[in-house]
């Protein structure tokens, strides 16, 4: 009995996912929303990569003089 209910849920979930994909692919608003979502995902990925590069570059430029409390440039 439990297997039947699990299979029915799986079929219902797959059918719902298929309908959602069709709705997004068929309607112009759905396509626009999908494209803007993908663009946002790409932008976030580029931002994360850029942040990592900035962190690495910042550590390369870190001077021990910056940790010295008597350093005149640090004030």
C-alpha positions as CSV (number, residue, x, y, z in Angstrom):
1,X,0.0,0.0,0.0
2,X,2.8,2.3,0.9
3,X,4.5,1.7,-2.5
4,X,1.3,2.6,-4.4
5,X,1.0,5.9,-2.5
6,X,4.7,6.7,-3.2
7,X,4.3,5.9,-6.9
8,X,1.2,8.1,-7.1
9,X,3.0,11.0,-5.5
10,X,5.9,10.5,-7.8
11,X,3.6,10.5,-10.9
12,X,1.8,13.6,-9.6
13,X,5.0,15.4,-9.0
14,X,6.4,14.6,-12.4
15,X,3.1,15.6,-14.1
16,X,3.1,18.9,-12.2
17,X,6.8,19.6,-13.1
18,X,5.9,18.8,-16.8
19,X,3.0,21.2,-16.7
20,X,5.2,23.9,-15.2
21,X,7.9,23.5,-17.8
22,X,5.3,23.6,-20.6
23,X,3.7,26.7,-19.1
24,X,7.1,28.4,-18.9
25,X,8.0,27.4,-22.4
26,X,4.8,28.2,-24.1
27,X,3.8,31.6,-22.7
28,X,5.9,34.7,-23.5
29,X,5.8,35.8,-19.9
30,X,7.1,32.5,-18.8
31,X,9.9,32.6,-21.3
32,X,10.8,36.1,-20.2
33,X,10.8,35.1,-16.5
34,X,13.0,32.1,-17.2
35,X,15.5,34.2,-19.2
36,X,15.7,36.8,-16.5
37,X,16.1,34.2,-13.8
38,X,19.0,32.5,-15.8
39,X,20.6,36.0,-16.3
40,X,20.4,36.6,-12.6
41,X,22.0,33.2,-11.8
42,X,24.8,34.0,-14.2
43,X,25.3,37.5,-12.7
44,X,25.5,36.0,-9.2
45,X,28.1,33.5,-10.3
46,X,30.2,36.2,-11.9
47,X,30.0,38.3,-8.7
48,X,31.1,35.4,-6.5
49,X,34.0,34.7,-8.8
50,X,35.0,38.4,-8.8
51,X,34.8,38.5,-5.0
52,X,37.1,35.6,-4.7
53,X,39.6,37.2,-7.0
54,X,39.4,40.5,-5.0
55,X,40.1,38.6,-1.8
56,X,43.1,36.8,-3.2
57,X,44.5,40.1,-4.7
58,X,43.9,41.9,-1.4
59,X,45.9,39.3,0.5
60,X,48.8,39.6,-2.0
61,X,48.9,43.4,-1.4
62,X,48.8,43.0,2.4
63,X,51.9,44.5,3.9
64,X,53.2,43.7,7.4
65,X,53.6,47.4,7.9
66,X,49.8,47.7,7.9
67,X,49.8,45.8,11.2
68,X,52.3,48.1,12.8
69,X,50.6,50.7,15.0
70,X,53.4,53.2,14.5
71,X,53.1,53.1,10.7
72,X,52.2,56.7,9.5
73,X,50.4,55.5,6.3
74,X,48.2,53.2,8.4
75,X,46.6,56.1,10.3
